Amino acid sequence: MYNTWLPDYTPKACARLRLFCFPYAGGAATIFRRWKVRISASIQICPVQLPGRGNRLKESAFTQMAPLIRSLTETLTPYLDKPFAFFGHSLGVLVSFELVRQLRRERKCGPVHLFVSGHRAPQIPDPDPPIHALPDAEFLEELQRLNGTPQEMLENDELMKVVLPTLRADFRVAETYVYEAEPPLDCPISVFGGVRDPEVNREQLMAWRQQTTKTYSLQMFPGDHFFLHSSETALLRTLSAELETIVKTAV
């Protein structure tokens, strides 16, 4: 049955592990589309589509973390019937991290691995002032500074009218997020960062070590906050190797 949260999902009997992928603010499931042909067939790539984009453009985007996590938990639970892992970038990191914790609270199966990309450890407060409520001109300036929105898109007034509400909603989810201390996770965490990321430094990435009782690793890639695009080949090479090891040893 078609699921709007998983628009590209089709059963894959040969897959030994499912990798659920959560995008950055404003991102759609399509940013992970090429991963399907670049990662081993034993791994099923499952991009998650949040409301307010892609096939769900007419739906209102979430503006708070808690209701988003509740909806994701209910929606994804039927797909957690075989070993799985989570990958998130930027906002997607917070979403995947809180989803793991919610699954644990409900005593449901957790992931065999958590991959976090381009986001400081959750216990570190956001040092920057919020931007989600800025006037349009100033909000667009901040988007341009982050370098994640194509210039031609920023200059297209009609297109920006369509996507701005979702972008603002996503930033509001991230900027109103409040970390609450809980025991560390019992799955390994692999952390990826960009060496020129103005938003997240190496020390903030290393602090993820506190969030797991299992193994932790950190790898830096060339690029800024959106290194997952500019260094996609190197990132996928590393991710593929880790996933293959997981499949061979832990699944």
Secondary structure, 3 states (H helix, E strand, C coil): CCCCCCCCCCCCCCCCEEEEEECCCCCCHHHHHHHHHCCCCCEEEEECCCCCCHHHCCCCCCCCHHHHHHHHHHHHHHHCCCCEEEEEECHHHHHHHHHHHHHHHCCCCCCCEEEEECCCCCCCCCCCCCCCCCCHHHHHHHHHHHCCCCHHHHCCHHHHHHHHHHHHHHHHHHHCCCCCCCCCECCCEEEEEECCCCCCCHHHHHHHHHHECCCEEEEEECCCCCHHHHCHHHHHHHHHHHHHHHHHHCC
